[in-house]
Structures are given as C-alpha cells and as structure tokens.
Amino acid sequence: RYMQRTAQDKGFDVTVTDVTEKYVTIGIWGPNARTTLQKVVEDPNGLTPENFPFAAIKPIKIGGKDVTAFRISYVGEQGWELHMRYEDGLAVWDALRSTGVMPFGVETYANTRRMEKSLRLQNADLLTEYNLLEADLARPKVKENDFCGKAKHLEYRAREHQPAMLCTLVMTENTDSEGVARYPVGTMPVMDPATGETLVDELGRRSFTTSVAYGPTIGKNIALAYLPWAYCQEGRKLQVEYFGETYPVEVAGVGYKPLYDPENLKPRS
C-alpha cells in the first residue's frame, strides 16, 4: 500500500503487484550447509566462498528448478535463503531432504538462534514506539536523498544519547520457588530489584521483554528489552516477573552484541 501511495503521490507510471503468494522460501543453515547444498545444485563449485561471497545473491538450480539463493543467515551459522516459485517448492525440498537435512520449526529461526546473535525481529523487537537508533540498527551515514522519516531520524541522531536502548538480558537463575526450572516465553516486565518497580524511561515507556527464548548454544535463557538509558550498562543486575515470581537477570549487551560468535565468522565461513 505504501509503495502504491508513493507512486501515486509522485506521479510515477508504475504498477505494483503483490506476488507474495507466488513464491516460497526455504532456509538451509548449519556448519555443513555448503557441503550439503553442493550435493543438489548443478554447479557445486559455484557455492565456494570465492564464487559466492557472504550477502551475495545468485541464481542456482536445484533439481532442475530455478532458485534465487541469498547467502545470509538469521541463525548464526553458514547458510542460504532459497527463494523459488511456489509450485517448485516441493521439488526443491525433496532434493534437499534426500541429503538428510532435518526440518526445524520457526522457533529456531525466529527466536532461539537469532537471539544468540542479537538479531532483531520485526513487530517484536522493532516497534514504532522506538526509533532506529534505540534498536541499534542505524547506519554510520545518512544518504543525501530524502526518504520517509529522514527529518525525525536526523533529529534523533543529534541527541547526546537515546532515551532507551534495546539490550540483551540473560537469566542468572531460572528456578522457581518450588525448585522447578522455568524457561519463560512471552512478555515480562523488567524491574529494578531495589524498588520492585517496572523500569520507565524519560518518555514514559515501560520496559518489557520484547523477545524471550532459551539459547541452546550458550545454555542460558535470553531476553531482549528496551531499557532506560540510566540502566544500560553491561553487568547491571535487574529482574523480571513471570507468573507472579521474580527472576534475576543481567544486562549482557547494550545494543547490538551477539553472545554467540561475536565476530560473525561462522556465517561468513
């Protein structure tokens, strides 16, 4: 809708077509993603790091089907997003499955592994109530051309610091009062242990976890939450409330800071 309105407002002679339901995406990720994918593509040598660098997009063929491969990772490991026509999806999947790959649910992709990498999720961690700098996604430079929201973005960039920052928290204890280990999901208030009150930033926004999951690689419960600037220090002790009980958490990272493979070597391998 936005693209259509923009085209109309600027008088562009363009047609915007929604093809969402005509394409499907399969993600193949893991330490052996390249060697696995090489078994089913027509040109295995085309997947080497020299021929297919990180973040590149190239056409490939799998099982005789045309596939657009995007070498990117949302789970902290080597791999590709594979985009193809909807009607070709099953054939491509069958070819991949023949190599012994295992299907995993969206939890791995949308929460556990991407949170270990400090990657944000749209409509969970990226919210209209918080700006791009608070999410620590702003680029070093701002392009000269105008774009939607540029004036406000420049205004926010001029601040000495942001009112809040998206931080990574880890639970330092997850055992409840009955001795049961808890692995929270959903939204939890983030509180100051000295007062027991939910944190509130200078704009009146209360701190709640935006994403929560158990990180299997690091062996800890992880949460993302926007914290008031005064609380944005690594090592800061806080607490969250879950089903009427409080649990201690610690600020493990302010802004973008992966807990797993912080130099991002694995996806680029």
C-alpha positions in Angstrom: 0.0 0.0 0.0 2.8 2.4 0.9 4.5 1.8 -2.4 1.3 2.3 -4.3 0.6 5.6 -2.4 4.1 6.8 -3.0 3.9 6.1 -6.8 0.6 7.9 -7.0 1.8 10.9 -4.9 4.9 11.3 -7.1 3.1 10.7 -10.4 5.1 7.7 -11.3 3.8 5.5 -14.1 4.3 2.2 -12.4 2.3 -0.9 -11.4 2.9 -2.5 -8.0 2.0 -6.2 -8.0 1.8 -8.3 -4.8 3.5 -11.6 -5.6 3.8 -12.8 -2.0 1.8 -16.0 -2.5 3.6 -16.9 -5.7 6.9 -17.6 -4.1 8.2 -19.7 -1.2 11.4 -19.6 0.8 13.5 -22.4 2.4 16.4 -21.7 4.7 19.3 -24.1 4.8 21.7 -23.3 7.7 24.4 -25.1 9.7 28.1 -25.8 9.8 27.7 -28.1 6.8 25.3 -26.0 4.8 27.6 -25.5 1.9 28.7 -29.2 1.5 25.1 -30.2 1.8 23.8 -27.8 -0.8 26.6 -28.7 -3.2 25.2 -32.2 -3.4 22.0 -31.0 -5.1 23.0 -27.9 -7.2 24.0 -28.2 -10.8 27.2 -26.2 -10.2 28.7 -27.2 -6.8 31.8 -25.0 -7.4 29.6 -22.0 -7.7 29.0 -22.2 -3.9 32.6 -21.8 -2.8 33.4 -18.7 -0.7 35.3 -17.3 -3.7 32.4 -17.6 -6.1 29.6 -16.9 -3.7 30.6 -14.4 -1.0 28.6 -13.6 2.1 25.5 -11.4 1.4 25.6 -12.1 -2.3 22.5 -13.1 -4.3 22.8 -15.5 -7.3 20.6 -17.8 -9.4 21.2 -21.5 -9.0 19.4 -24.7 -10.0 18.2 -27.4 -7.6 16.5 -30.5 -9.0 16.2 -28.7 -12.3 14.3 -25.8 -10.7 15.3 -22.2 -10.8 16.2 -20.9 -7.4 17.4 -17.5 -6.2 20.0 -18.1 -3.5 20.8 -15.4 -0.9 23.8 -16.1 1.2 22.7 -14.7 4.5 22.0 -16.1 7.9 19.5 -15.4 10.7 20.6 -18.2 12.9 24.3 -17.6 13.4 25.6 -20.3 11.1 26.7 -20.7 7.5 23.9 -20.9 5.0 21.5 -19.6 2.4 17.9 -18.4 1.9 16.5 -20.2 -1.1 13.7 -18.4 -3.0 11.6 -20.1 -5.7 8.3 -20.3 -7.3 5.6 -21.7 -5.1 5.0 -24.7 -7.5 8.7 -25.6 -7.4 8.9 -25.6 -3.6 8.2 -29.3 -3.1 10.7 -30.5 -5.7 13.4 -28.3 -4.1 12.5 -29.5 -0.7 12.6 -33.2 -1.8 16.1 -32.7 -3.3 17.3 -31.1 0.0 15.6 -33.8 2.1 17.4 -36.5 0.1 20.7 -35.3 1.6 19.4 -36.0 5.1 18.7 -32.4 6.2 16.4 -32.1 9.1 13.3 -29.8 9.2 13.1 -27.4 12.2 10.2 -25.2 13.3 10.1 -21.5 13.3 11.2 -21.3 16.9 14.8 -21.9 16.0 14.7 -19.3 13.2 12.6 -16.7 14.9 13.8 -16.9 18.4 16.5 -19.1 19.9 19.4 -18.9 17.4 18.7 -15.4 16.1 18.6 -14.1 19.7 22.0 -15.6 20.4 23.2 -13.4 17.5 21.5 -10.3 18.8 19.3 -10.1 15.7 16.1 -8.2 15.9 12.6 -9.4 14.8 10.1 -7.1 13.1 7.0 -6.4 15.2 8.6 -7.9 18.3 11.8 -6.0 18.9 11.3 -3.4 16.1 8.4 -1.3 17.2 7.0 2.1 16.2 7.4 3.3 19.8 11.2 3.1 19.5 13.5 4.6 16.9 16.2 3.0 14.7 19.0 4.3 17.0 17.4 2.8 20.1 17.2 -0.5 18.3 20.9 0.0 17.4 20.2 -0.5 13.7 21.3 2.9 12.4 23.9 3.1 9.7 27.1 5.2 10.1 26.0 7.6 7.4 22.7 9.1 6.2 22.1 9.3 2.5 21.6 12.8 0.9 18.4 11.9 -0.8 15.2 12.4 1.1 13.3 9.4 2.4 10.3 8.8 4.6 11.2 9.7 8.2 14.5 11.3 7.4 13.8 14.6 9.3 13.0 12.7 12.5 15.9 10.3 12.1 18.3 13.2 11.9 16.7 14.8 14.9 17.2 11.5 16.9 20.8 11.2 15.7 21.6 14.6 17.1 20.8 13.5 20.6 23.6 13.0 23.1 22.2 9.6 23.8 18.8 7.9 23.2 16.1 7.7 26.0 16.4 3.9 25.8 18.4 1.1 24.1 17.5 -2.4 23.1 19.6 -4.6 25.4 20.2 -8.3 25.7 19.5 -9.8 29.1 20.4 -13.3 30.4 18.7 -15.0 33.3 21.2 -15.8 36.1 18.7 -18.1 37.8 15.6 -19.7 36.4 14.4 -21.9 39.3 11.1 -21.0 40.8 10.0 -21.2 44.5 9.2 -24.9 44.1 12.5 -25.8 42.7 11.3 -26.1 39.1 13.4 -24.8 36.3 11.5 -22.3 34.2 12.0 -21.3 30.5 9.9 -18.2 30.1 8.2 -17.1 26.9 6.2 -14.0 26.1 6.3 -10.6 27.6 7.7 -9.9 31.1 8.1 -6.6 32.9 11.7 -5.6 33.6 12.2 -4.3 37.1 14.7 -2.6 39.4 15.4 -5.1 42.2 15.9 -2.3 44.7 12.4 -1.0 44.3 10.5 -3.8 42.6 9.1 -1.3 40.1 9.0 -1.7 36.4 11.6 0.5 34.7 10.2 3.6 32.9 12.3 5.8 30.6 12.2 9.6 30.2 9.4 9.3 27.6 7.2 7.3 30.0 7.7 4.0 28.2 7.8 1.0 30.5 10.4 -1.8 30.0 9.1 -5.2 28.9 10.8 -8.0 27.3 10.3 -8.0 23.5 11.6 -11.5 22.8 12.4 -14.4 25.2 13.9 -17.8 24.4 16.4 -20.4 25.7 19.7 -20.1 23.8 20.8 -23.8 23.3 24.3 -22.9 22.2 25.1 -20.7 25.2 22.9 -22.6 27.6 21.1 -19.6 29.0 17.6 -18.0 28.9 17.9 -14.9 26.8 15.6 -11.8 26.6 15.7 -8.6 24.6 14.2 -5.5 26.2 14.4 -1.7 25.8 15.9 -0.3 29.0 16.1 3.4 30.1 19.4 4.9 29.3 20.4 5.0 33.0 20.2 1.2 33.2 22.1 0.5 30.0 25.3 -0.9 31.5 26.7 -4.4 30.9 26.6 -6.3 34.1 23.7 -4.4 35.5 21.5 -6.5 37.7 17.8 -6.4 37.1 14.8 -8.8 37.5 11.8 -9.9 35.5 8.5 -11.2 36.7 7.0 -14.4 35.3 3.7 -15.9 36.6 3.9 -13.9 39.8 7.5 -14.8 40.6 10.7 -12.7 40.1 13.9 -14.0 38.5 17.3 -12.3 38.4 18.7 -11.1 35.1 21.8 -9.4 34.0 22.5 -7.0 31.1 24.8 -9.0 28.8 24.8 -6.5 26.0 23.7 -2.9 25.2 22.6 -2.5 21.6 23.8 -5.0 19.0 26.1 -7.5 20.7 26.0 -11.2 19.8 26.5 -13.7 22.6 27.5 -16.4 20.1 30.3 -16.0 17.6 30.6 -12.2 18.2 32.9 -11.7 15.3 30.3 -13.3 12.9 32.9 -15.7 11.5 30.6 -18.7 11.1 28.0 -17.2 8.7 30.9 -15.8 6.6 32.8 -19.1 6.5 
